Amino acid sequence: MERWKASQLKQLSFAREIETAYPILLRFAQNIGFNFCAITLTSTERNADFKALQINNYPKEWNQLYEKESYSKIDPVIAHCNLCVLPIVWTEEVFAQTPQLWGAQQQHGLRHGWSQSFHNQASGLCTTLSLVRKNAALDPLELYEHFGYIFYAASHMSELFARTLPKPLKKPQPPHLSPRELEVLQLSAVGKTAYEIARILCLSERTVNYHVQNVIVKLDVCNKISAVTAATRCGLLDAPTA
């Protein structure tokens, strides 16, 4: 690796905020022959309150047009990067189904580009890093030479952004029921009485009622019927059948 690349990679790895990491990334993009650098962080796993992050040095007029025309809904690069981590080169063939988008990009100087995504399974983030220039088509050797750096950059930006997000609420784990408690509850779910359950499981009726009471306490409900309902909802039992 050339010395300047190693130096900028080190600077990027030390960056602890998106705002400080992006200028380093932009400088690297310009050093390898690109005019523009864009980073987009989205998520398909978070709720509607989640706000995607977009940072780029694209022409202001282009950003305004892209938003006004809702191009993100038809952008084949976004569709690709949301599903795949393989790099995608911007070509007319890629935009064959959206010629209006391709033409608008060309008019604003976004003529030759490639995008690389990184999917963070832990945070549910999809990070897309795009490098674009006005002139000179991409050489496959460029992708080979710079792929590792760009993939690392995308992953690092994803990690930095993930740190700023509230952690998703974990679903409460259902209480643990013993095998015998589950047997008693399953039989209760199909309408068996304590006497009948005692005969089926070769237990005393008192023992059956003891297990039922334990289940009621563990599920924090007030009676046996509520216990069956609560257990079914949290997946401890199959839906009761007649």
N, C-alpha and C positions, 0 to 999 in steps of 0.2 A: 504494500500500500504506500502511495506517495505520502511524503511527510505532512503536507498540508491537509490531506484527507484524514490522516491519523489524528492530527491536531483538532480538526473540527469534529470528528467523531468523539474525541475525548470531551470537548466542550459540551457537545450535545448530551453525553451521558451524565455530566455533572449538572445540567439544567434541571431545576426542580419545579419549574412552572412553564405552562404553555407559552406565556408571553415572552419568556427569555429563550425558550427553545426554538420558536419559530424563526426569529432572525438568523440564527445559526443555520437552520435548514435552508432558508432562502439564499443565504450566502453560498452554501454548498451547491445549490441548484444553479445559481448563476456562474459559479466557477466551472461547472461541467457543461456549460453551454445552453442553459435554459433561461428564458426571460421571466417565466412565471412559476410560482410554487403555491399549491393549494392543499390545505388539510381540512378534511371534513370528518367529524365524529358523530355518529348516529347510533341509535339503538332500536331494535325491534322488540325488545323484551321489557322495556320500561313503560310506565303509564303515560297518559297524555300530557302530564305536567313536565315531562322531560323535554329539554330544549337542546336541539342539536347545535354543535359548535362548528362554525365555518370561519377559516382564516385564509386569506389569499391576497395576492397583489395584482389580481386581474384588473383590467380597466373598470372604472366605476360604472361607466355606461353599460358594460356587459353584465355586471352584477345586478344592476337595476332591471335590465331586460330579462335576465334569467329568472328573477323572482316574479316579475310582472307576468311573464308568459307561463309560469309554473313549469319550466323546462325539467325540473327535477323529477316530475312524474313520468316523463318519457325518455329520460336520459339513459341510453343503453350502457354507458359506463357505470352509472350508479347501480343499475340492475345487475350487471356482472359482478361488481365489487361486493354487493350485499350477499352474494351467494358463493363467491369463489375468491381464493387468495392468489390465483395466478395473475401475473401482470397482464394488462390489456393495452395495446397500442391504439391510439386514435387514428382510424382510417375512414375513408368514405364508405367502405364496405360495412364497417361496424355501425355507422349511422344511416345505413340504407333505408331503414324504416322511419327515420326522422330527418329527412333532408333539410327541413326548415331549421332545425337545431344545428346541423352541420354547416349550413350556409351562414348562419348568424355568427357562429364561432369563427369562421374564416374571415368574416368582415371585421371582427374585433381583434384580429391578430393571433387568435388561439388556433393555430393551424397544425402544429405537430406536437403531440403529447403522448404520455403514457401514464397509467394509473396503477397503483399497487395498494391492495387492501390488507388489513390485519384484523382478525376476529379474536377478540378477547373473551374466552369462554367464561371466565370468572365474573367479569363485569357486564357481559352482554353487549359490549360496544363493538361497533364496526368502524374502523378507521380507514379512510381512503386518502392516500397521498398522491397528488398529481403534479407532474413536471411538464411544462408546456413552453414552446418557443414559436417565434414568428416565422422563421425560415429554417430550411434544411430538414429533410425527412430523417426519421430516426434510423440509425444503423443497428442491426441486431446485436452487434458487438457492444454497443452502449448499454443495452439492457443487461447483458452478461456481466459487464464490468461493474455496473453500479447497483445491480439488483440487491446484493447483500446489505449495502449501506442503506438503501431506501426501505428495505423490509425492516431493518433494525429501527430506523427513524420512525416508521409507522407504529411499531410496537411500543417504542418509548413514549411517543405522543399519546398513545392509548393509555398507557400506565399513568402518565401525568394527569390526564383528564379524569381517569377513574378515581384518583385520589380526592378529587374535588366533589364527587357525587356522594349523596347519602347512600348508605348501604341498603340494599333491598331488604324489606322485612321478611324474615324467615317464617315460613308457615309453622304454627305450633305443632309439635309432635304429639300424636295421640298417646294417652296413658298406656302403660304396659299392663296387660291382663294376662293372668296365668292361663295355661292350657285348660285347666278345669273351669276357670271362670268363663272362658270363651265357650266351652261346651254348654255350660248352664245357660249362658246368654243366648246362644244359638237355639237351644231348645225352647227357651222363653219366647224367642222371636217367632216361632211357629205355633205359639199358643199353648204350649205345655204348662201345666200347673206344677207347683213345687212337689206335690205328691207324685205326679207322673214322671217328673225329671228324676226324682229319687229312685223310683223303680227302674228307670232306664239305665241310670249310671251306677246302680247298686250302692246308693248312699242313703243316709238318713235325711228325712225332710228338713231337720234342723240344720244339717250341713249345707243343703242346697240353699236355704234361706241365708245362711252365713255368707256363701259365695255371692248371692244376689246383692246383699247389703254392701259387700266389699266393692262390687262393680259400681253400685250407685254412688259410693263415696269417691271412687277413682274418677268417674266421669262427671262428678259434681252436678248430679241431677237429683230429683226428688222422689222418683219411684221407678219401678221396673220397666214400665212402658217407655218412659223418657230415656232410660238407659239403653234400651234396644234402638230407639231412634237416634240417639247421640252416637252410639257405636257404629251404626250403619253409615251415618253421614261422614264419619272420619275414617271409614274404610276398614274398620275392625271386623265387620260382618258383611256377608253378602246380603242383598236386599231380601227381607223375609218373604217366604212363600207360604201359601196356604197349605 
